[in-house]
Amino acid sequence: MTAITTAANTTATHISDGSWLTTLVDWAVSLMELIGPIGAGIAIALENIFPPLPSEVILPMAGLTASRGTFTLAEALIWTTLGSVAGAFLLYGIGAVLGLPRLRWIAGKVPLLHPEDIDRTVAWFRRHGGKAVFFGRMIPIFRSLISIPAGVTRMPLWKFGLLTAAGSAIWNTIFVLAGFYLGESWTIVEEYASILQYVVIGAVAVGVAWFLYVRIRSLRSAHKFRTESVQNGPT
């Protein structure tokens, strides 16, 4: 039994047999088993595009495999970071193709959204985009999504690449080293990452709920004002 297969068995036990997540992880493991650290890089690139493929599982398995000599720690870190950057640039391209005019048009067609909401978001990103890309690469969910507004605002490619590589390198190193040094106990780190993910999801849910509350309240107030204006107008 290879080191990667052993890691896969450990992961499958930790997750739950027969789940869709186990199937995705098994696929990533097979890719690493077939082409080594390059497979880990490909899996992480796809994780950027398809977030349900969990980097918190793939990265430690790459580190665990490196600790058993299948490939080196440096190879695991380099290829997974290259994979992160490649996936991020693909999403950047989607954002660039989508563009600000199309986003404003879409916002105008979506209930409760206005083109001005896009304008404010883009203005904020142009002021804080550098920090958003760097730190966003270390936040679950936003790791992928942050590349799209960077493309929409056409952040310089060199700047986007450097910030993405730096943020991704930090995130990847934490989980690869967890697998490398903790061995099959790497799931301890993954559990803490899951807590962080739930916190992020909760914060997003609260933010969306607050936005809906404020927007609906504003629309009702505007409707009430127009109704009263008509009723109190000249007869």
N, C-alpha and C positions, 0 to 999 in steps of 0.2 A: 504493500500500500504506500503510495507516494505521500509526501508531506502535504500537498495541496488536498488530496483526497481525505486525509485525516482531518485537516482544517474544515473541509466541507461537512464532514460527519458531525464535528463539534458544533458548527453553525446550525445545521439542520436540527440538531437536538435542542439548541437554544431557542430557535424560532418556533417551529411547530411543523411537524411532518405533514406534507400534502398541501401546504398553503401556497398561494401564488408567489409570495416572497421567497419561499424556499426554492421554487422553480427558477426564479430570476437569479438567486445566489448560486444555484447549481450550474446555471449557464455560465456565469462569470468565472466560477471555479474551473469549469471545463476549458474556458478560453485561456486561463492562466496555465493550466496543465499542458495545453497544446502549444502555445507560443511564449510561455514564460512571462517576464515582466512587461513585455509589449501588450500582452493580453490584459494585464491589470490596467495599463494606460488606456486601452480601448474601452474597457468596462467603465472606467471613471469618466471618459469622454461622453459615453452614452448616458451616464448618470446625470450629467449636466442637462441633457436634453430630455431625459425621462427620470425625474426625481424619485419616483418610487423605487428605483434601483438604488439601494442604500450604500453610500460611500462609507458609512459608519461600520459596515460589515465587510465590504470589499477591501478597504485599506488595511485593516488589521490582519486579514488573511494574507495579504501580500507581505506584510511584515513577518507574520508567523512562518511563511514559506521561506523568506529570506534567512530567518534564524536557523533553518534546517539545511541551508546550503544549496537550495535549488537555484537561486540567483542571489545577488548581493543586496545588501541594504541600500547602497547607493543607487543601484538599478531600480529598486522598488520606488525610491523617492523621486528619482528623475523621471521615470516613465509615467508615474501617476500624476505628477505635476504637469508634464507635457500633455497628458490626456485632459486634465482640467482646463488648461489654456485652450486646447483645440476645441473642446466642447463649448467653452465660453465664446470663442470667436464665431462659431456657427450661430449661436443665439444673437450675438452682436450683429451679424449679417442680416438675420431676420428682422431685427429692430431697424436697421438701416433701410432695408427694402420697404418695410411698413411705413416708416416716415411719419413726421408730424401731421401733415395734411390728412392722411388716411386715419390716423388716430383721432383727430378732431372730428372727422366725419363719423367715425364709429361711435364716439362719445355722444354725438348729436342724435344718434338713432337708438341709443340704449336708455331705457327709462331711468329717471333720477340722475342721469349724468348730463353734464354740459361740456361743450368744447373748452370753456374757461377752466374746468377742472384739469384738463390736460395741460393747458397753458401754465397753470400754477405749479403742477408737478414737474414739468420740464424746466421751468424757471428755477425751482428748488434744486433740481439735479444739476443744472449748469453751475450753481453756486457750490454745491457739496458733492458733486459726482465722484471726485477722487476718493474722498473718505468713504462714500457709499460703496464703491466698487471694492476697495481694499477690505473693509470690515464686513461687507456683505458676503464675501467669499468664505467667511467663517460662521455664517448664520444659516441654519437649515432653512430650506424652502427658498430664501432669498439668494442662496448660492448660485442658483440658475437664473432666476428672474432678473437679477440686477444687471445682467448683460444686455437685456433688451432695451431699457432706457438709455444705456450707454450708446447703443447703435442708433436709436432714434435721434439723439442729440449730436451724433457723429463725434464722440470723444476721439481725440487723436489716437490712432492705432497703437503707436508706441507707448503712449501713456496707459491706455487700457491694457495692453499686453503686460507691461511691467507690474501694474497694480494687481492684475489678476494672478500673475505668477507668484507675486509676493504673498498675497492673501492665501492662495491655494497651497503654497509650500508650507505655510504655518499649519493650516488645517490638516493637510495630508501627513505632515511629519508627526503630529500628535498621535494619529491613529495607526500609522505604520509602525512607529516606535512602540506603541502599546502592544501590537501583535508580536513585534520582535522581542521585547523584553518580558512581557507577561505571559507569552505562550498561549495556552488554551484558556487562560484566565483573562484574556483581552475583553471578554464580555462585560467586565466591570466598567470599563470606559464607555462601551456602547450603551450601557444602561444610563449613565449620566448624560450621554448625548441624546438619548431618547427623551429624557426629562427636559432638556433644553428645547428639543423640537416641540414638545407639548406646550411649553411656555410660549414659544413663538406662535404656534397655531392659536393659542388662547388670546394672545395679544392682537393678532390679526383679526380674530373673530370679534373682539371687543371694539377694535377700530372700525370695522365694517358696520357693526351695529350702531355705533355712535354716529357715523356718517349718515346712515339711513335715517336715524332719528332726527338729526339736524336738518337734513334735506327735506324730509316729509313735513316736518314742522314748518319749514320755510315756505314750502309750496302751499300748505294749508293757510298760512297767514296771508300769503299773496292772494290766494283765491278769496279769502274772507274780505280783504281790503277791496278787491275789485267788485265783489258783490255789494258791499256797503256803499261803494261809490256810485254804482248804478242805481241803487235804491234811493240814495240821497240826492241824486242828480236832478236837474231841472225836468219838470214834467211837461 
